[in-house]
Amino acid sequence: MLYLASKSPRRRELLGRLGRSFDLIDLDIPEVRLPGEAAEAYVRRVALEKARAGWAKVRDVPGALVLGSDTEVILDDEVFGKPADADDAAAMLRKLSGRTHQVVSAVWLVADGRELEAVSTSRVGFDTLDGARIAAYLATGEAFGKAGAYAIQGAAEVFVTRLDGSYSGVMGLPLHETDRLLREAGLPPAGAEARA
Ligand SMILES: Cc1cn([C@H]2C[C@H](O)[C@@H](COP(=O)(O)OP(=O)(O)OP(=O)(O)O)O2)c(=O)[nH]c1=O
């Protein structure tokens, strides 16, 4: 049985696109960067903590496989997670304005005696955003619950001048890498289950 250890509706939707059945595990993992921890190491650690915490809940289920993932926006080694409030969101968007940032999504697959990892790093260029555009965007409410205070899959798509990497990775679950992990773990290729 495949499990997704996540509360994110985006991850649920993205994993659903692989055509495999799965169940959800609800978790609350604190996301706090350690002093001196490199940005990418932080994303990888949090994703692993989510997958391991999920695994601890279903380890008695025969054949259980648990996916955990984390996505962060990184600019100049600063990590932008989910904004705390509107001021925080506006500050993030002001910093992202007119610059190219990275979006790192780490995915871990934890099963009995196995931990497999994939990391997707994308470069995202942003248009220059003045105060009026930022205010209009914040009014959509879309910024909240999203790393970097934007959703590429929503109204913020028009901010993106270029994307070098994985669209699904920016959205929260890199599908190419996730599918590879599942095949490495011995699951049949995507779609096979649906056709069977
Ligand atoms: C950059 C970006 C992020 N996001 C979302 C994906 C993630 O849900 C969120 C990053 O926060 P995460 O901490 O990675 O995930 P989460 O707290 O939403 O869910 P969980 O830990 O339970 O799995 O930002 C978008 O939806 N669109 C985007 O363009």
The ligand as an SDF file (V2000), in Angstrom:
LIG
                    3D

 29 30  0  0  0  0  0  0  0  0999 V2000
    6.3530   27.5720   -4.9590 C   0  0  0  0  0  0  0  0  0  0  0  0
    5.0120   26.9130   -4.7850 C   0  0  0  0  0  0  0  0  0  0  0  0
    4.6990   26.2050   -3.6310 C   0  0  0  0  0  0  0  0  0  0  0  0
    3.4730   25.6200   -3.4720 N   0  0  0  0  0  0  0  0  0  0  0  0
    3.1250   24.9010   -2.2330 C   0  0  0  0  0  0  0  0  0  0  0  0
    3.4560   23.4090   -2.2630 C   0  0  0  0  0  0  0  0  0  0  0  0
    3.4560   23.0490   -0.7850 C   0  0  0  0  0  0  0  0  0  0  0  0
    2.1140   22.6770   -0.4200 O   0  0  0  0  0  0  0  0  0  0  0  0
    3.8250   24.3580   -0.0930 C   0  0  0  0  0  0  0  0  0  0  0  0
    5.1790   24.2750    0.5520 C   0  0  0  0  0  0  0  0  0  0  0  0
    5.0360   23.8300    1.8670 O   0  0  0  0  0  0  0  0  0  0  0  0
    5.5230   22.4170    2.3840 P   0  0  0  0  0  0  0  0  0  0  0  0
    5.9620   22.6210    3.7920 O   0  0  0  0  0  0  0  0  0  0  0  0
    6.4880   21.7900    1.4270 O   0  0  0  0  0  0  0  0  0  0  0  0
    4.2040   21.5260    2.3590 O   0  0  0  0  0  0  0  0  0  0  0  0
    2.8220   21.6800    3.1130 P   0  0  0  0  0  0  0  0  0  0  0  0
    3.0170   22.1940    4.5160 O   0  0  0  0  0  0  0  0  0  0  0  0
    1.8630   22.4420    2.2380 O   0  0  0  0  0  0  0  0  0  0  0  0
    2.2980   20.1820    3.1290 O   0  0  0  0  0  0  0  0  0  0  0  0
    2.8730   18.8890    3.9210 P   0  0  0  0  0  0  0  0  0  0  0  0
    4.0730   19.3090    4.7210 O   0  0  0  0  0  0  0  0  0  0  0  0
    1.7350   18.4230    4.7960 O   0  0  0  0  0  0  0  0  0  0  0  0
    3.2120   17.9020    2.8240 O   0  0  0  0  0  0  0  0  0  0  0  0
    3.8400   25.3680   -1.1190 O   0  0  0  0  0  0  0  0  0  0  0  0
    2.5170   25.7160   -4.4820 C   0  0  0  0  0  0  0  0  0  0  0  0
    1.4060   25.1940   -4.3340 O   0  0  0  0  0  0  0  0  0  0  0  0
    2.8220   26.3910   -5.6330 N   0  0  0  0  0  0  0  0  0  0  0  0
    4.0190   26.9910   -5.8440 C   0  0  0  0  0  0  0  0  0  0  0  0
    4.2340   27.6010   -6.9230 O   0  0  0  0  0  0  0  0  0  0  0  0
  1  2  1  0
  2  3  2  0
  2 28  1  0
  3  4  1  0
  4  5  1  0
  4 25  1  0
  5  6  1  0
  5 24  1  0
  6  7  1  0
  7  8  1  0
  7  9  1  0
  9 10  1  0
  9 24  1  0
 10 11  1  0
 11 12  1  0
 12 13  2  0
 12 14  1  0
 12 15  1  0
 15 16  1  0
 16 17  2  0
 16 18  1  0
 16 19  1  0
 19 20  1  0
 20 21  2  0
 20 22  1  0
 20 23  1  0
 25 26  2  0
 25 27  1  0
 27 28  1  0
 28 29  2  0
M  END
$$$$
